[in-house]
Amino acid sequence: MPELADPFFEPYDRDDIAYGSAPSLAVEAFIEQAGVAGPALDLGAGAGRDTIALATAGYEVTAVDLSARGLERIRQRAAKAGLSDRVQTRVADVREVEMEPSKYAAIVATTVLDHIPRSDSITVWKRMTTALADTGFLFVEVHTTEDPGSDQIPGSRSDAPVSETAAAVINYFAPNQLARWATEPESRLRILHYEERLEWDYTHGPEHLHGKAVLLAVRERNHPDWYGQPPAFPRAQR
């Protein structure tokens, strides 16, 4: 039986695991282009689509999530791929995770800061930016007020179908809010990719619409190889 503390037990317990296995596009693109590895932190790792991609690329990943079932699926996926030695899991609330300054070569937080109150999300954000290594990258994805599940305009006026897990989202981000955080001087970040978009989701439950903000950033003085997502005018293969 699922534990009451695991709100995502059922989606992660399915044969066809919720959210699929493909990594976030920005994470995948950065890994392929920059080729940097080291310790990584995947906050709100779910069933591990980004965790496994990072481990495959050589990162040593700590996957954190409230869902014990999701983390169990990560361990299964890691074992199947021969990556168990690169993946650790931890059942925890992201608000309780201490992050050592300048430690992580990669920090991923996919739909995490929108699952906790705004004041807590600011605190976690500051911990994340402090914990990022000088040559590391940060990837953050959040639901925005464009999402049909939002109680704010314009999402609240949408008649598009809402996600089966919309109740877990309590902090919808306003336009440009995530970008403003990333450009604050104390964040010490340089934005490689940022967009706000609508997207149809077919990875779990009935089809539904999302409003998302997506951020990929590095330290302000870090200039890794980066040709965009997808790569713009890549060098021809010879």
C-alpha positions in Angstrom: 0.0 0.0 0.0 1.3 3.5 -0.7 2.3 5.7 2.2 0.3 8.8 2.8 3.5 10.9 2.6 4.1 9.8 -1.0 1.6 11.8 -3.1 3.1 10.5 -6.4 3.2 6.8 -5.5 0.5 5.8 -8.0 2.0 7.7 -11.1 5.4 6.3 -10.4 4.1 2.8 -9.7 2.7 2.4 -13.2 4.3 0.1 -15.8 4.5 3.2 -18.0 6.2 5.4 -15.4 4.8 9.0 -15.2 7.0 11.6 -17.0 8.7 9.0 -19.1 12.5 8.4 -19.5 13.6 11.2 -21.8 15.7 13.8 -20.0 14.8 17.5 -20.1 15.9 18.9 -23.4 18.1 21.6 -22.0 19.8 19.2 -19.7 20.4 16.8 -22.5 21.7 19.6 -24.8 24.1 20.9 -22.2 25.5 17.5 -21.4 26.1 16.7 -25.0 27.8 20.0 -25.8 29.8 20.9 -22.6 31.0 17.5 -21.6 31.6 18.5 -17.9 31.0 16.0 -15.1 31.3 15.8 -11.3 28.9 15.7 -8.4 25.3 16.4 -9.3 22.1 17.1 -7.4 18.7 16.3 -8.8 16.0 17.9 -6.6 12.5 16.5 -7.1 14.1 13.7 -9.2 10.8 11.9 -9.6 11.5 8.6 -11.4 14.8 9.7 -12.6 14.7 10.9 -16.2 17.4 13.6 -15.5 19.2 11.5 -12.9 19.9 8.7 -15.4 20.9 11.1 -18.1 23.4 12.8 -15.8 24.8 9.4 -14.5 25.2 8.2 -18.1 27.3 11.2 -18.8 29.6 10.5 -15.9 28.1 12.6 -13.1 27.8 11.2 -9.6 24.2 12.0 -8.8 22.3 12.4 -5.6 18.5 12.1 -6.4 16.2 13.7 -3.9 12.4 13.3 -3.8 9.5 12.9 -1.4 8.3 9.9 -3.3 10.0 6.7 -2.1 8.4 4.9 -5.0 9.9 7.3 -7.5 13.3 6.8 -6.0 12.9 3.0 -6.1 12.2 3.3 -9.8 15.4 5.4 -10.2 17.4 2.6 -8.5 15.9 0.0 -10.8 16.7 2.1 -13.8 20.2 2.8 -12.6 20.8 -0.9 -12.0 19.5 -1.9 -15.4 21.8 0.6 -17.1 24.8 -0.4 -15.0 24.9 3.0 -13.2 24.2 2.1 -9.6 27.7 3.2 -8.5 26.9 6.7 -9.8 23.5 7.2 -8.3 22.4 7.7 -4.7 18.8 8.4 -3.6 17.4 10.3 -0.6 13.8 10.5 0.5 13.5 14.1 1.7 11.7 17.4 1.4 13.9 19.7 -0.7 13.5 22.4 2.0 15.4 20.1 4.4 18.4 19.5 2.1 21.6 21.2 3.1 23.8 22.1 0.1 27.5 22.5 0.4 28.7 25.8 -1.2 30.4 25.5 -4.6 30.1 21.7 -4.6 27.9 20.6 -7.6 28.8 20.4 -11.2 25.1 20.1 -12.0 22.0 21.1 -10.1 18.6 20.1 -11.6 15.3 21.2 -10.1 12.4 20.2 -12.4 9.0 21.4 -11.1 10.2 21.6 -7.5 10.2 25.3 -6.6 6.5 25.5 -7.7 5.6 22.6 -5.3 6.6 24.6 -2.1 5.4 28.0 -0.8 7.0 31.1 -2.4 9.0 32.0 0.7 10.5 28.5 0.9 11.2 28.5 -2.9 13.3 31.6 -2.5 15.3 30.0 0.3 15.9 26.8 -1.7 16.8 28.9 -4.8 19.5 30.7 -2.8 20.9 27.4 -1.5 21.0 26.1 -5.1 22.9 29.1 -6.5 25.3 29.0 -3.6 26.0 25.3 -4.1 26.7 25.5 -7.8 30.4 25.0 -8.7 32.2 27.6 -10.7 32.1 25.3 -13.8 28.7 23.8 -13.1 25.3 24.3 -14.7 21.8 24.9 -13.2 18.6 23.8 -14.7 15.2 24.8 -13.3 11.7 24.3 -14.6 8.5 25.6 -13.0 4.9 25.9 -13.7 3.7 29.4 -14.5 0.5 31.4 -14.2 -0.3 30.4 -17.8 -1.0 26.9 -16.6 -4.7 25.9 -16.7 -4.3 24.7 -13.1 -3.3 28.1 -11.9 -5.8 30.2 -9.9 -4.3 33.4 -11.5 -4.8 35.0 -14.9 -4.3 33.9 -17.7 -4.3 30.3 -16.7 -7.5 30.6 -14.6 -9.3 31.6 -17.7 -8.2 28.6 -19.8 -10.6 25.8 -20.6 -7.7 23.4 -21.5 -7.5 20.1 -19.6 -5.6 20.2 -16.3 -2.9 17.8 -15.1 -3.9 14.9 -12.9 -1.2 16.1 -10.4 -2.1 19.8 -10.5 -3.0 19.8 -6.9 0.6 19.4 -5.9 1.5 22.8 -7.6 1.0 25.6 -5.1 3.3 28.3 -6.3 2.8 29.3 -9.9 5.5 31.6 -11.2 4.6 35.0 -12.7 6.0 36.1 -16.1 9.8 36.7 -15.9 9.9 35.8 -12.2 12.4 33.0 -12.6 14.5 35.1 -15.0 14.6 38.0 -12.5 15.9 35.6 -9.8 18.6 34.4 -12.2 19.7 37.9 -13.0 20.0 39.2 -9.5 23.7 40.0 -8.7 23.8 37.7 -5.7 22.8 34.7 -7.9 26.1 35.1 -9.9 24.6 33.4 -12.9 24.8 33.7 -16.7 21.7 32.6 -18.5 22.3 30.3 -21.5 18.6 29.5 -22.2 15.3 30.8 -20.9 11.8 30.5 -22.2 8.2 30.6 -21.1 5.9 28.4 -23.1 2.8 26.4 -23.3 3.2 22.6 -23.8 1.0 19.6 -24.2 1.8 16.8 -21.8 1.2 13.2 -22.8 3.7 11.6 -20.3 1.1 10.8 -17.6 -2.6 10.6 -17.3 -5.0 12.1 -19.8 -3.5 14.7 -22.1 -3.3 18.1 -20.5 -1.7 21.6 -21.0 1.0 23.2 -19.0 2.5 26.7 -18.7 6.2 26.4 -18.0 9.2 28.6 -17.5 12.6 26.9 -18.2 16.0 28.1 -17.2 19.5 26.9 -18.0 22.3 28.9 -16.5 26.0 28.7 -15.5 28.2 30.9 -13.4 28.6 34.4 -14.6 32.2 33.9 -15.7 31.8 30.4 -17.0 31.8 30.1 -20.8 31.4 26.4 -21.8 30.8 25.3 -25.3 27.2 26.1 -26.0 25.6 26.4 -29.4 22.0 26.6 -28.3 19.0 24.3 -27.9 18.9 22.9 -30.6 22.4 23.8 -31.6 22.4 26.8 -33.9 24.8 26.6 -36.9 26.9 23.7 -35.5 30.2 23.1 -37.0 29.9 20.7 -40.0 31.3 17.2 -39.5 34.3 16.5 -41.7 
